[in-house]
Amino acid sequence: MLKRNLWTGIYYPDLSKIEDQRTWVVSPPLYSLSECQEWVKTKHKQGENYDYSCSQGCKFVIKFSEESMICRSSAK
């Protein structure tokens, strides 16, 4: 059985708060970069000063009581 490299989309709806992980919108597991890009389009609202990333091999880690996401690779 082939193991698929899943993608994770992260949508940042407000660039002025991009460091605040509580504002991030994280996708469910996605199966391709194009699926991730389409997911972002469903989140974007007119007028938002936003950014996004689509990444593979992501995992959440807790270090010094803070949760972070570490990914193997990213694309747009």
C-alpha positions in Angstrom: 0.0 0.0 0.0 1.3 3.4 -1.0 1.7 5.9 1.8 0.4 9.3 0.7 2.1 12.5 1.9 -0.8 14.5 3.3 -1.0 18.2 3.1 -2.0 20.7 5.8 -3.3 24.1 4.9 -2.9 27.0 7.3 -5.0 30.1 6.7 -3.9 33.4 8.4 -7.0 35.7 8.1 -5.2 38.8 9.6 -1.6 39.5 8.8 -1.3 41.9 11.7 -1.9 38.9 14.0 0.0 36.3 12.0 2.1 35.4 15.1 -1.0 34.6 17.2 -1.6 31.0 16.5 -5.1 31.3 18.0 -6.2 33.2 14.8 -4.9 30.5 12.4 -7.4 28.2 10.6 -5.9 24.8 10.1 -7.3 22.4 7.4 -8.3 18.8 7.8 -5.8 16.4 6.0 -5.6 17.1 2.3 -4.3 15.0 -0.5 -2.6 17.4 -2.9 -1.2 20.9 -3.2 -4.1 21.9 -5.5 -6.7 20.6 -2.9 -5.0 22.7 -0.3 -5.1 25.8 -2.5 -8.8 25.2 -3.2 -9.4 24.9 0.6 -7.8 28.3 1.1 -10.3 29.8 -1.4 -13.2 28.5 0.7 -11.8 30.3 3.8 -10.9 33.7 2.2 -13.3 36.5 2.7 -13.3 39.7 0.6 -11.3 42.4 2.2 -9.2 40.2 4.5 -5.5 41.0 4.6 -4.5 37.3 4.6 -1.8 34.8 3.9 -1.7 31.0 3.8 0.7 28.1 3.6 0.3 24.5 2.3 2.7 22.1 4.0 3.5 18.4 4.1 4.6 16.2 7.0 3.2 18.5 9.7 3.0 17.6 13.3 2.1 19.6 16.4 4.6 19.7 19.2 4.6 21.3 22.7 7.7 23.0 23.8 8.0 25.2 26.9 4.2 25.0 27.3 3.6 26.4 23.8 2.1 24.5 20.9 3.9 24.8 17.6 3.5 23.1 14.2 6.6 21.8 12.5 6.4 20.8 8.8 8.8 19.0 6.5 8.1 21.2 3.4 5.8 24.1 2.4 4.5 25.5 -0.9 1.9 28.1 -2.1 
